[in-house]
Amino acid sequence: MSGMADADPTDGLWSWCAAGRLDAAVVREALSGAAQRPVTTLDAPLDGAVLCDVWHVGGDFPTLIECFLTPGELAETTIASAVAVRLGADVLLPDDTLNPTRYVLAEPDGTLRAVHVDEVETDDGTERRHVRPCTGSDPACARGPGCGRSRFKPAPTPERPAAA
């Protein structure tokens, strides 16, 4: 997934993945309801519509979602959260750091939180597994910059206290 959640408010690309094998029509319907605009496939563009491609890979987040011509006036995190609620499934989206393992997790109750994910590249696309909270002390936090500078701050847990 490329890009960063809400980093640039211009129309463009949202690149997400969702837990569970979700039907493409169901994903487009959830996105349309959340964004309050038409959503269509790449091969059937409509004026003013968001174009949405959906396909499947393995892993814990097997439904890959690419949205083109997204509305610049809507915050990506807000729409991803609303889509997660409508789908009843976790949705991962890029965060605002340059750490390649760090994402924002939009949960079915609307919660947004920072997480780390293990990734494996396959011929079909990137598979994501082993989601865990970004605590600031996770070894993945050290692999890339920015966990502490993100607007999605690390959340210490009793099992993983914040790094000193």
N, C-alpha and C positions, 0 to 999 in steps of 0.2 A: 504494500500500500504506500502510495507516495502522497506527499502533501502534508499539511499540518492543520489540525482542527482549528478553524476560525482564524488562521493566520492572515489570510488575504480575503477581504470581503467582496472580491470580484466574482462574476459568474465563472464557473469552471468545473472542476472535477471533485467528486467525493468518491473515495475508494474505501469500502468497508467489507467486513465479513461477519457472518451471523452463525450462532450456534445452531446446529440441527440442519438437516437437508430440507430447505424451504422451497416451495414451488415459486417459480419466477413471477407468475401472475399475482400470487399472494404478496410477494415483496413489493411489486409495483403498486398494488392497491394500498398497502400500508404507507408507502412513500408519498403517493398522491394525496392521501388523507392528511398526512403530517404537513406536507408542503402546501396543501390547498391549491394544487394546480395539476394539470394533466401530466401523466408519466406514460411513456411509450417505449417500444423497443427501438433498437438502433436502425432497424430496416423499415420502420414506419414513422418517420419523424412528423411531428405536428408543430405548427407555429406556437411558440411559447411553452412547449412541453419540455419536461426534463426527459432526457434519453437515458434508459437504464438497461444495462446488460447484467444478467445473472447466470452464473454457472457454478458447478460443484467440483470440489477437490476432496481430499481426505482431511483428517485432523479433527480437532474439537470445534472448529469454526468452518465447516465445509461449504457454506454458501457464500460465494464471493459476489459482491455487488459493486458495480461501477456506474456512477451517475455522471452524465455529461450535461452541459448547459444548465448547471444548477443555479438557483436564484441567489444573487449576491446579497440581497437584503435580508436573507435568513441565515442565522448562525448554524453552521454544520452540526455543532454539538446539540443544539436544541432539536433539530430535525432528527438526528440519530437517536436521541433519547425518546422522542415521540414514536419513531419507527419501532424501537425495541419494545415499547409498551404495546403498540398495536400487534406486533408479531408474537409477543409473549416469549421473546428469546433475547439472549445477550447479543449485543452488536459491538464489534471492535472498530475503532476508527483511529487514524493517526493522531498523535498528540502534538504539542508545540515544542518538542525538544528534537535534538538530532540523534537521540539514542535509538538505534534501530530495533531494539526489543521492547520499547515502551509505547503503550497505546492508552487510549481512553476507552474504558468499558462502559457502555450504556446498558443498564440492566432493565429487566421487564417492569420494575417499579418506578422507572424514570431516573434512578440514581446514576450519576456519572462519577467514575473514579479512575485513578491512574493504576495501571497494571503493567506487568512484564509478561512476555509471551515467548516461548521457544518457537523458532521457525525452521522449516525445511523446504527448500526449493524442489519442486517436481516439474515434470513436463506439462502438467495441467495447471500449475499455479502454485502459489505458496501455501503450505499447510501450516497451521498454527496449533500449538498444543501447550499444555501446562501453564495456564493462566494463574498468576499469583499477584497479590497486591504489591504495588511499589511502596516500599517501606523506607527507602533511603539507605538501607543496609543490605539489600539483596545484592548478590554479586553482579547481577545485570545492571545495577545502578552505576557500577564502576566502569562498565564497558563503554559507555557513551556519555556525552556531556548533558547537563541540563536538568536532571531530575529535580534538584532543589530549586531551580530557577523557573520551573514551569508554573503556570497558573493552576495546574492540577498537582498540588503538593503531595509528596510522599506521605503516606498515612501509617505511622508506626502501629504495630500490633503487639500484644503481650509476647507472642512467639518471636517477633522481629522488632526489637526496639529501634528507634531512629539512630542513625549513625551520629557519633559525637563530632 
